[in-house]
């Protein structure tokens, strides 16, 4: 099993997908920060 690379310096989601980089969806975390008013 090969390890996926971290997308350090990658700015586009398209490049992350196409070049098989590791991706973590932090949408729920962003919503929590917005809701709490602290960031």
N, CA, C and O atoms as CSV, one atom per row, in Angstrom:
chain,resi,resn,atom,element,x,y,z
A,1,UNK,N,N,0.844,-1.188,0.000
A,1,UNK,CA,C,0.000,0.000,0.000
A,1,UNK,C,C,0.884,1.245,0.000
A,1,UNK,O,O,1.749,1.399,0.863
A,2,UNK,N,N,0.669,2.114,-0.951
A,2,UNK,CA,C,1.452,3.343,-1.001
A,2,UNK,C,C,0.754,4.436,-0.221
A,2,UNK,O,O,-0.474,4.471,-0.144
A,3,UNK,N,N,1.526,5.308,0.346
A,3,UNK,CA,C,0.981,6.414,1.120
A,3,UNK,C,C,0.708,7.601,0.216
A,3,UNK,O,O,1.475,7.887,-0.704
A,4,UNK,N,N,-0.381,8.280,0.484
A,4,UNK,CA,C,-0.692,9.485,-0.269
A,4,UNK,C,C,0.172,10.630,0.253
A,4,UNK,O,O,0.545,10.664,1.426
A,5,UNK,N,N,0.474,11.541,-0.618
A,5,UNK,CA,C,1.288,12.689,-0.236
A,5,UNK,C,C,0.411,13.781,0.376
A,5,UNK,O,O,-0.780,13.864,0.075
A,6,UNK,N,N,0.991,14.606,1.222
A,6,UNK,CA,C,0.280,15.750,1.775
A,6,UNK,C,C,0.317,16.882,0.754
A,6,UNK,O,O,1.343,17.090,0.107
A,7,UNK,N,N,-0.778,17.612,0.599
A,7,UNK,CA,C,-0.844,18.650,-0.422
A,7,UNK,C,C,-0.228,19.977,0.039
A,7,UNK,O,O,-0.887,21.015,-0.010
A,8,UNK,N,N,0.996,19.944,0.473
A,8,UNK,CA,C,1.668,21.155,0.953
A,8,UNK,C,C,1.961,22.067,-0.235
A,8,UNK,O,O,2.638,21.670,-1.183
A,9,UNK,N,N,1.447,23.286,-0.172
A,9,UNK,CA,C,1.650,24.251,-1.239
A,9,UNK,C,C,0.688,24.110,-2.402
A,9,UNK,O,O,0.776,24.875,-3.363
A,10,UNK,N,N,-0.229,23.152,-2.345
A,10,UNK,CA,C,-1.203,22.947,-3.416
A,10,UNK,C,C,-2.400,23.852,-3.134
A,10,UNK,O,O,-2.948,23.830,-2.032
A,11,UNK,N,N,-2.806,24.642,-4.118
A,11,UNK,CA,C,-3.867,25.617,-3.913
A,11,UNK,C,C,-5.211,25.226,-4.509
A,11,UNK,O,O,-6.226,25.839,-4.180
A,12,UNK,N,N,-5.244,24.226,-5.374
A,12,UNK,CA,C,-6.505,23.892,-6.028
A,12,UNK,C,C,-6.953,22.483,-5.662
A,12,UNK,O,O,-6.152,21.551,-5.590
A,13,UNK,N,N,-8.264,22.356,-5.432
A,13,UNK,CA,C,-8.835,21.053,-5.117
A,13,UNK,C,C,-8.676,20.106,-6.306
A,13,UNK,O,O,-8.487,18.903,-6.130
A,14,UNK,N,N,-8.754,20.646,-7.491
A,14,UNK,CA,C,-8.595,19.829,-8.695
A,14,UNK,C,C,-7.237,19.122,-8.704
A,14,UNK,O,O,-7.153,17.932,-9.008
A,15,UNK,N,N,-6.195,19.848,-8.377
A,15,UNK,CA,C,-4.851,19.252,-8.360
A,15,UNK,C,C,-4.735,18.200,-7.258
A,15,UNK,O,O,-4.078,17.176,-7.445
A,16,UNK,N,N,-5.363,18.446,-6.124
A,16,UNK,CA,C,-5.357,17.464,-5.031
A,16,UNK,C,C,-6.009,16.165,-5.498
A,16,UNK,O,O,-5.481,15.081,-5.248
A,17,UNK,N,N,-7.148,16.267,-6.172
A,17,UNK,CA,C,-7.862,15.088,-6.677
A,17,UNK,C,C,-7.080,14.366,-7.759
A,17,UNK,O,O,-6.870,13.155,-7.691
A,18,UNK,N,N,-6.650,15.126,-8.760
A,18,UNK,CA,C,-6.019,14.508,-9.922
A,18,UNK,C,C,-4.669,13.872,-9.605
A,18,UNK,O,O,-4.307,12.857,-10.201
A,19,UNK,N,N,-3.927,14.459,-8.674
A,19,UNK,CA,C,-2.602,13.940,-8.354
A,19,UNK,C,C,-2.599,13.042,-7.122
A,19,UNK,O,O,-1.538,12.673,-6.618
A,20,UNK,N,N,-3.804,12.688,-6.633
A,20,UNK,CA,C,-3.990,11.725,-5.545
A,20,UNK,C,C,-3.299,12.120,-4.242
A,20,UNK,O,O,-2.603,11.314,-3.624
A,21,UNK,N,N,-3.501,13.364,-3.839
A,21,UNK,CA,C,-2.987,13.829,-2.552
A,21,UNK,C,C,-3.963,13.461,-1.440
A,21,UNK,O,O,-5.135,13.194,-1.704
A,22,UNK,N,N,-3.491,13.446,-0.214
A,22,UNK,CA,C,-4.311,13.206,0.966
A,22,UNK,C,C,-5.179,14.433,1.195
A,22,UNK,O,O,-4.689,15.558,1.089
A,23,UNK,N,N,-6.454,14.244,1.506
A,23,UNK,CA,C,-7.372,15.365,1.718
A,23,UNK,C,C,-8.254,15.084,2.918
A,23,UNK,O,O,-8.781,13.981,3.060
A,24,UNK,N,N,-8.420,16.078,3.784
A,24,UNK,CA,C,-9.307,15.973,4.939
A,24,UNK,C,C,-10.339,17.088,4.836
A,24,UNK,O,O,-9.986,18.265,4.757
A,25,UNK,N,N,-11.596,16.718,4.835
A,25,UNK,CA,C,-12.677,17.702,4.762
A,25,UNK,C,C,-12.915,18.263,6.159
A,25,UNK,O,O,-13.317,17.532,7.064
A,26,UNK,N,N,-12.668,19.558,6.334
A,26,UNK,CA,C,-12.819,20.202,7.643
A,26,UNK,C,C,-14.035,21.117,7.685
A,26,UNK,O,O,-14.078,22.057,8.479
A,27,UNK,N,N,-15.018,20.849,6.840
A,27,UNK,CA,C,-16.213,21.690,6.771
A,27,UNK,C,C,-16.920,21.770,8.121
A,27,UNK,O,O,-17.297,22.856,8.560
A,28,UNK,N,N,-17.100,20.645,8.771
A,28,UNK,CA,C,-17.790,20.643,10.065
A,28,UNK,C,C,-17.023,21.463,11.095
A,28,UNK,O,O,-17.632,22.143,11.922
A,29,UNK,N,N,-15.717,21.407,11.055
A,29,UNK,CA,C,-14.897,22.187,11.982
A,29,UNK,C,C,-15.060,23.681,11.711
A,29,UNK,O,O,-15.153,24.474,12.648
A,30,UNK,N,N,-15.095,24.065,10.449
A,30,UNK,CA,C,-15.282,25.479,10.083
A,30,UNK,C,C,-16.651,25.965,10.581
A,30,UNK,O,O,-16.761,27.064,11.124
A,31,UNK,N,N,-17.681,25.150,10.395
A,31,UNK,CA,C,-19.013,25.512,10.871
A,31,UNK,C,C,-19.041,25.684,12.389
A,31,UNK,O,O,-19.717,26.574,12.905
A,32,UNK,N,N,-18.315,24.840,13.092
A,32,UNK,CA,C,-18.236,24.944,14.552
A,32,UNK,C,C,-17.551,26.249,14.952
A,32,UNK,O,O,-18.019,26.928,15.866
A,33,UNK,N,N,-16.467,26.609,14.296
A,33,UNK,CA,C,-15.768,27.853,14.598
A,33,UNK,C,C,-16.650,29.074,14.324
A,33,UNK,O,O,-16.676,30.021,15.110
A,34,UNK,N,N,-17.364,29.042,13.210
A,34,UNK,CA,C,-18.250,30.147,12.865
A,34,UNK,C,C,-19.360,30.274,13.892
A,34,UNK,O,O,-19.698,31.379,14.317
A,35,UNK,N,N,-19.920,29.153,14.288
A,35,UNK,CA,C,-21.016,29.150,15.261
A,35,UNK,C,C,-20.608,29.603,16.647
A,35,UNK,O,O,-21.404,30.202,17.369
A,36,UNK,N,N,-19.357,29.316,17.026
A,36,UNK,CA,C,-18.927,29.673,18.381
A,36,UNK,C,C,-18.423,31.118,18.449
A,36,UNK,O,O,-18.313,31.691,19.533
A,37,UNK,N,N,-18.122,31.697,17.299
A,37,UNK,CA,C,-17.643,33.088,17.290
A,37,UNK,C,C,-16.188,33.212,17.689
A,37,UNK,O,O,-15.699,34.328,17.864
A,38,UNK,N,N,-15.486,32.113,17.838
A,38,UNK,CA,C,-14.082,32.142,18.213
A,38,UNK,C,C,-13.245,31.471,17.132
A,38,UNK,O,O,-13.614,30.409,16.629
A,39,UNK,N,N,-12.134,32.077,16.775
A,39,UNK,CA,C,-11.251,31.481,15.790
A,39,UNK,C,C,-9.866,32.031,15.967
A,39,UNK,O,O,-8.954,31.656,15.229
